[in-house]
Amino acid sequence: MATKTQLTAQSAPAFQDAKLEPVAKKVLAGERLNSADGLALYESHDLLGVGWLANFVREKRHGNVTYFNVNRHINPTNVCVAHCKLCAFGRSPDSPGAYTFALDEIWQRAGEGAAEGATEFHIVGGLHPDLSFEYYLELIRGLKQRFPQVHLKAFTMVEVGYYARISKLSIRDTLLAMKAAGVDSLPGGGAEIFHPRVRKIICDHKVSGQMWLQIARTAHEIGLRSNATMLYGHIETNEERVDHLVQLRDSQDKTHGFVAFIPLAFHPANTGLSHIPSPTGFDDLKAIACSRLLLDNFDHIKAYWIMLTPRIAQVALRFGANDLDGTVVEEKIYHDAGATTPEHMTRAELERLIRAAGRVPVERDTLYNPVDREKMPIPPARVSSRSIDGFIPETSLTLNI
């Protein structure tokens, strides 16, 4: 349960950036920020001031609680027809490293996750030119039959658009078929940046930003909730970031179907944009904070430790984030792009990470219901030799901002 916020409007700092003063008045009064306010936040040099405001909102909503889950990532194939410049994961069918799992192999991997106490399977992959929509439906049916207790968060809006095209179904009928097969919700990937200028350069073969939003709205209308993302730190401008967030907020006003928002840091290594420098920790914390402040109708903001590193993810818990994602296991997409974080973190490691940041860990399911481990016990922990980059097991991380 969330504890009472420790921050008050009276304890607001003296901002180093005078342009934050009118924004702060709105935040402290609980008023909605507009695009100009969002731009002022992104352009401000006063990171601690922006972070204090985001933490004020975060603690007002969630107190000291930080959520995590026990999940398993499953990427059925990395073969993809899109060839996006932003991606290091996708392969041509005959390229070195290309793979496509047989359904039995996917079910076996899922079984390993279920045996470790996973409450969610997170399923995304490439747009394979030779796999039918039925392959994906059978994949879901098989998972639901074998692991009915596990939530299936499967297929991005980009994948849904592709399945509709190859099956010659409407978006709605494609989503209805997925739901009937056993899909419980959708992940938020593929949103990138909605602005057409950016998409034309970094992902011109994906669905448009407007189509991504339309698919999300249709999913929400038929009872499938989803997450939402924004990929930052490549060629986008601050104005395009703000536009992206405001469009998500407008859509959420209509459907209330988004569960959580995840800012995703661009990893340029091994992509068609490898000449671009990686986002800094400053950029990461700014993205978390600005999203918390602009997305007033989103309950949850994730600091995805796989992309941020555990250390930055810890700090992000004081910059607006109230969730670290989960145990993950076998993350491929960002590690193909040069991520140096581990591909897996145990439940105990996540709890220690959160406590070391001065927060209270709460295990959740996909829809943020607390998990009762007396009813769903975790099997005995395995001994792991993996080192956790930036992990702080003993010390308490406190930022006075």
N, C-alpha and C positions, 0 to 999 in steps of 0.2 A: 504493500500500500504506500502511496506517495506520502512523504512527510511534508509538513508545512514549509513553504518557501522561506529561506533565510534572507532573501533580498527584499528590500522595500524601495519604493520610489524615492524616499528620503535619503537612501544610502547610495544613490547614483553618483558616479565619479564626476570630477571636473573633466570634461572631454577636451582632448588636445586639439580636436578638429571642430571648429565652431559650426561647420555645416551639419554636424550630428545633433546639435541642440534641438532644432525643430523636429527632427526624426525621433529623438528620444522622448520628447513631450507626447508624441502620438503613441509610441510604444508603451510608455508608462501609464497612459490613459486608456490603453486597450483599443486604440483606434487602428483601422486598417491603413497600411502604407500604400502609397501609389508608386507608379513607375519612377517618378523623379526621386522619391525617397529611396527606392531600391538602388538607383544609380549613385546617389550620394553615399550609400553604405559601401557599394563596391569600389568607389573611387576614393574612399577615405583611407588615409594613412594611419589612422588611430585604431589599430587592430584590437587593442585591449578594450577600447571604448565600445566598438561594435560587438566584441565578444561578451562584454558585461550585459549589454542589452539582450543579446540572444540567450544568455544564461538566465537573465531575469524571466524571460518568457518560458524557457525550459523548466525552471524550478516552479514557476507558477502553475504549470500544467502537470508536472511529474514529480515535484519535490526532489528527493535524492535518489530516486529509483532509476536504474539502468537495466534495460531488457537485453536478453540474448536467447538464442534457441539452439537446440541440437538438431542439425540438419545435415543433409548429404547432397552435394552437387552431382548431377549426372549430365554429361554432355554426350548425347548419342552419336554424334558425328561432327567432324570438323570440316567436312567437304561442303563447299559453299559456292554458289554461283555469283554472289554479290561482288567479291573482290574489292571491298571498301578500303580506302587508303588508311583509315583509322585502325584497321584490324590486323593483328598478328596471328589470330587463331585460325581463320579460314584457309582452306587448301583447295586446289584443283584435284579432281579425282585421281590423277596419275602423279601427283606431287609427292616427294618424300615426306613422310610423317602423316599422310592422309589416312584416316581411319573411319570405319563405320561399325559400330557394335551390332552383333546379332542380338535379337530380343532376349534370348536366354542369358546372354552375358550381362545385359542391362539388369535383368531381374536378379541375377546373382549378386551384382554390385549393390543393388538396392537392398538385398537381404543382409549384406554386411552392415549397411547403415541401420537397418531396422534392429539388428542384433546389438548395435551400440546405443540404442535408445532414441534414434532419430524420430522426431515428430513431423518432419517435413522432408520431401524430396523436391529439390530445386532443379528443374529440367529445362535446359536451353541447348541449342546446337546450331549447326550451319544449315543453309538452305540447299539441301542435296538435290542435284538435278535428276536423280534416278529413283529416289524413294517416293512412294505414293503417300497420300494422306492416310490411307488405311494402315500403313506401317506405324505411324504415330498414334493412331487411335488404338491399335492392338497393343502397342507399348503401354499406353495408359490403362487399358482394360486389364492387362496382365498384372500391372503394379497394384491396381485397386483390388483385384481378386486375391492376390497374395498378401498384401499388406493393407487391409481395409482401415487400420487405425492410423495410418500415416497420411498427412495432408499432401496432396499433389499440386504443387505450384509449378505450372508447366506452360512454356511457350510464350515468347514475347509477342508484342503487337506486330513486329516485323515478320515473325514466323507465321502468325495467323493470316496476315495478308498474303503471304506466299502460298499457304495451304489453300486459301480460297481461290487463288489463281489456278493452281494445278488441278484442283478438284472441280473447278467451274461451279462453285457454290457461292452464295452471297456471304458477306462477312458474318451476318447474323446466323445463318445456317451452319457455317463453319464452327462458330463458337458453340452453338447448340449441340453439334455433334461431339465436340470436345467435352462439353459438360456431361452429356449422356454417357460418354466413355469413362468418366471419372475425374476429370480435371476439377479441382476445387477453387483455384485462383490462378492469376497470371502474375509473372514477375514484371519488373518495370523496365527491362533493358530495351535498347534500340531507339530510345527517345533522342539520344545525343543532344543536338541543339535543333530546335524546331525551325529556325529561320532558313528559308530556301537558299540564301547565299551560301551558308555554311554547308548545308546538306549536299549541295551540288558539287562541292569540293571533296568532302570527306566520306560521303556515303550515298552517292548519286543513284545507286541501284536499289536502295531500300525504299520502303514506303515513305511518302512525304510526312512532314511534321503534322499537317492537318489530318492525314489519313491515320497516323498513329493515334491522335486524339480521338478520332471518330471510332476506331476499333476499341479503344479503351472505354469510351462512352457506351458503345453497344454491349461490351462485356458486362459493364456495371448494370445496364438495363435488364439483362437476363439473370442477374444475381451472382455473377462472377466478379469478385473484387480483385484489385490489382495493386501493385506498387507503381511508382514512377521514378524516373531517374533524370539526371542531366550530366552529360560528359563535358567536363570543363578542362581548360588548360591547353588548347590547341590553337585554332585560328579565330575563335569567336571573340566578339567584343563584349564589353560590360553591358552595353545596351541590349545585345542579343541574349545574354544571360538573363537579364531582368525580364525581357519579353518572354522567354521560355518559362520562367517561374510564374509570371502573371497569367499566361495561357493555362498552365496547370491549375492555378488557383481558380480561374474562371470555370474550368471544367469541373473541378471539385464542388464548386457552388451548385452546379446543376445535378450531379449524380451522387456525390458523397461516397464514391466507390473506391477512392484511393486509400490504401491502408497506411503506407509509409512512403517517404521520399528519401532517395539515396543519391547524394552528389557523388559522381564517379570521377576520380582523377585520371586524366589521360596519361597512359604509359606509351611513349613514342617508339621505344626500341622495337626493332623488327617490323615496323609498319612502314607504309608509304610516306609517313610524316616524321621519319626518324631524325630529321634535321632540327626539329622543334625541341627546345629544352623542356624538361619535365616540370610540372608544377612544383612549387616550393611548399614547405610547411605553412608559410604565410598564406599562400593561395588556398591550401586545403582548409585551414581554419576559417578563412574569409568565406569560402563556399558554404561551409556548414552553418556559419552564423547568419549569413544573408538569407539562406533558404529558410532557417527557423523564423526569421523576422518577417519575411514576405509571405510564407505559406501559412497564414493564420488559421486556415481550415484543414490543415493536415495535422493529425495527432502526433505522428512520430517522424523523427529525423534520424537516419542511421549514419553512423561513422563506420564505414565498411573497412574493418581492420586489414583485410587482405590487400587493399589498395593503398591505404594510408600508412601502414606499419602500426604495430600495436602501440608504440610510443605516441605517435600523433593522434591515434584514435583515443587514447587516454585523455590527452589534452582537449580533444574535441568534446568530451563530456562536460567541459566547462564553457563550451562555445556553442551550445544549442542542441547537441546530439543527446538522445536518450536511449540509443540502441546501438549495439556493436555487431549485429548480425549473429552468426552462429559458428558452429564447429567446422562447417563447410566440407572438408575432406575432398581431395583430388580436384582443386580448382585449376582449370587449364587456361581459360581465356586470357586472364591478366598475367599469368606466369609465362605464357607464350610471348607476351609483350614486355617481358623483362622484369616483372615483379620479383623481388628478392625475399618477400615474406614467406613463411611456411605455407603449405597448402592445407594445413589442418591445425586446429587447436582443440584441446580437450575441454570438456565442460568445467572441470576444476581449474584449468588455466584461465578460462574466460572469467570465472568468478574471482580469481585472485587479481586479474587485470583490473576488473571493475572496482574491487575493494581498495586496491593500491591507488586508484584515482580518487578515493574518498567518496565513492558512490555505493549504493546498495544493489547487489545483483538480484534480478528476478528472472527466472526462466519462464519463457512464454511459448505458446504455439504460434502458428502463422498469423492468426487473427488477434494476437495479444491477450489471449486468455492464459492466466497463470497455469503452469504445469505442476500437477501433484505427483511427485516422484514416489510417494508411497503407493500410488496406484499404478505408476509406470516406472518401476525402478530401473536405474542405470546398471548394466552389467559391470562386473569388476573391471577397474581401469587397467589398461595395458601399459606396460613400461615403454616409454618412448625416448629415443635418443635425439629427437628433433630439438633444436634450439629455437627459441622464440626471439626474433630480432626486436630489440627495444623493450622486452618484457621487464617489468619492475615488480618482482614478487614480494619484496619485504618493505619497501619504502612507501610512504604516503605522498601522493602527488596533489598538491594544493596550489591553486592559482588565486591570488587575491586581485580580482579584476572587477 
